[in-house]
Amino acid sequence: MTGTLYVCATPIGNLEDITLRVLRTLKEVDVIAAEDTRNSRKLLNHFGITTKMTSYHEHNRYDKGRELIGRLCGGESVALITDAGMPGISDPGETLVQMAYEAGVPVTVLPGACACVTALVLSGQPTGRFCFEAFLPVEKKEREAVFRELLEETRTIVIYEAPHRLKETLAELAERLGGERELSVLRELTKKHETVFRTTLREAAAYYEAQPAKGECVLVIRGCDPKKLREREISKWETLTLAEHVQYYEAQGMDKKEAMRAVAKDRNLSRRDVYQQLLEG
């Protein structure tokens, strides 16, 4: 009989945010797989938990993952925890979950604190639809690709950032998305000195240029206004003639009718109007 993999959320700041179910499970499992055993030992000691730990992190996710799957297949139960929050969210835990499913090992999640959702609700920004970007890529080309996508993102955007990179990231976001874009900068979530700074990208970039941040940060950015996005799209097509606009879509593999239909949608015209204007042109 195989064991179960328990994915356990741990506090992101305040230790009282751990659940009774997580505490009971951490005491009962055979082993706890922790991102940083030294950091997690403080948590376990605080609650008097003596279960054995093993390290599971970004650099050993596959080798240690196979070892843990072997133990699970042998009938042992494993609790997976990260330094703070929900394992698997911007975290190597997602790999272990995938490996468990591939091996036919039961998986369950013990919910709890998560910085992304906590920051979103606390930010005061729209919460109905949002996208989570975690930490932005460091590699320049990948980073630029993300900025291009975010420029036209209408949902609220949630980004994690380390304090030593915050001012550079805010400056880049202000340049790419527009300095007037609203955001909330949240620091030290659930801790004694938790702060919510509601401002704009331009003002936030200037503020943290003069006053370096301390503590992990979450940026919650208001999405692009759909009306402004539509105006931007319309202005883009205004530089083309109707014939050039149709050719643009044909070059992407559309036939004439499909291209005319796409042009009509872009310009808020009927396909008949597009056809007539092309004839007259």
Long-range contacts (C-beta under 8 A, 24 or more apart in sequence): 1-75, 2-72, 2-73, 2-75, 2-104, 2-105, 2-106, 3-30, 3-71, 3-72, 3-73, 3-74, 3-75, 3-76, 3-77, 3-78, 3-105, 3-106, 4-72, 4-77, 4-78, 4-105, 4-106, 4-107, 4-108, 5-68, 5-72, 5-77, 5-78, 5-80, 5-96, 5-97, 5-100, 5-105, 5-106, 5-107, 5-108, 6-77, 6-78, 6-79, 6-80, 6-108, 6-109, 6-110, 7-80, 7-86, 7-87, 7-88, 7-93, 7-97, 7-107, 7-108, 7-109, 7-110, 8-79, 8-80, 8-81, 8-87, 8-110, 8-112, 9-85, 9-86, 9-87, 9-109, 9-110, 9-111, 9-112, 9-113, 9-114, 10-40, 10-43, 10-81, 10-82, 10-83, 10-84, 10-85, 10-112, 10-113, 11-43, 11-84, 11-112, 11-113, 11-190, 12-84, 12-85, 12-113, 12-114, 12-115, 12-118, 12-189, 12-190, 13-84, 13-188, 13-189, 13-190, 13-191, 13-194, 14-190, 14-191, 15-43, 15-46, 17-112, 17-113, 17-190, 18-43, 18-47, 18-112, 18-113, 19-110, 19-111, 19-112, 21-110, 22-110, 22-112, 23-47, 23-49, 25-79, 25-110, 26-51, 26-79, 26-81, 27-51, 28-77, 29-77, 29-78, 29-79, 30-71, 30-76, 30-77, 30-78, 31-68, 31-71, 31-76, 31-77, 31-78, 31-79, 32-78, 32-79, 32-80, 32-81, 33-64, 33-68, 33-78, 33-79, 33-80, 33-81, 33-96, 34-81, 34-82, 35-81, 35-82, 35-83, 35-87, 35-91, 35-92, 36-83, 39-83, 40-81, 40-83, 51-79, 56-80, 56-92, 56-93, 56-96, 57-92, 58-92, 61-92, 61-95, 61-96, 62-95, 65-95, 65-96, 65-99, 66-99, 68-96, 69-96, 69-99, 69-100, 69-103, 69-105, 72-100, 72-103, 72-105, 73-103, 73-105, 84-113, 84-115, 85-113, 85-114, 85-115, 86-111, 86-112, 86-113, 86-114, 89-114, 89-116, 89-132, 89-134, 90-134, 90-135, 90-160, 113-190, 115-160, 115-189, 115-216, 115-218, 116-158, 116-160, 116-218, 118-189, 118-190, 119-158, 119-184, 119-186, 119-189, 119-218, 119-220, 120-156, 120-158, 120-220, 122-184, 122-186, 122-189, 122-196, 123-156, 123-184, 123-186, 123-196, 123-198, 123-220, 124-184, 124-196, 124-198, 125-156, 125-182, 125-183, 125-184, 125-220, 125-221, 125-222, 126-156, 126-222, 126-223, 127-156, 129-154, 129-155, 129-156, 129-223, 130-155, 130-156, 130-157, 130-158, 131-155, 131-156, 131-157, 131-158, 132-158, 133-157, 133-158, 133-159, 133-160, 134-159, 134-160, 135-159, 135-160, 135-161, 135-162, 136-161, 136-169, 143-172, 147-172, 147-173, 147-176, 147-177, 148-176, 150-176, 150-177, 150-221, 151-176, 151-177, 151-224, 152-224, 152-229, 152-232, 153-223, 153-224, 154-223, 154-224, 154-225, 154-226, 154-229, 155-223, 156-220, 156-221, 156-222, 156-223, 157-219, 157-220, 157-221, 157-222, 157-223, 158-218, 158-219, 158-220, 158-221, 159-218, 159-219, 159-220, 159-221, 160-216, 160-217, 160-218, 160-219, 161-216, 161-217, 161-218, 161-219, 162-216, 162-217, 163-212, 163-213, 163-214, 163-215, 163-216, 163-217, 164-212, 166-208, 166-212, 166-213, 166-217, 167-205, 167-208, 167-209, 167-212, 167-213, 169-219, 170-201, 170-204, 170-205, 170-208, 170-219, 171-205, 171-209, 173-201, 173-205, 173-219, 173-221, 174-200, 174-201, 174-202, 174-204, 174-205, 177-201, 177-221, 177-224, 179-203, 179-205, 181-221, 181-222, 181-224, 182-221, 182-222, 183-219, 183-220, 183-221, 183-222, 184-219, 184-220, 185-213, 185-217, 185-218, 185-219, 186-217, 186-218, 186-219, 186-220, 187-213, 187-214, 187-215, 187-216, 187-217, 187-218, 188-215, 188-216, 189-216, 189-218, 191-215, 233-266, 234-266, 234-267, 234-268, 237-263, 237-266, 237-267, 241-281, 242-267, 242-274, 242-277, 242-278, 242-281, 243-278, 243-281, 246-274, 246-278
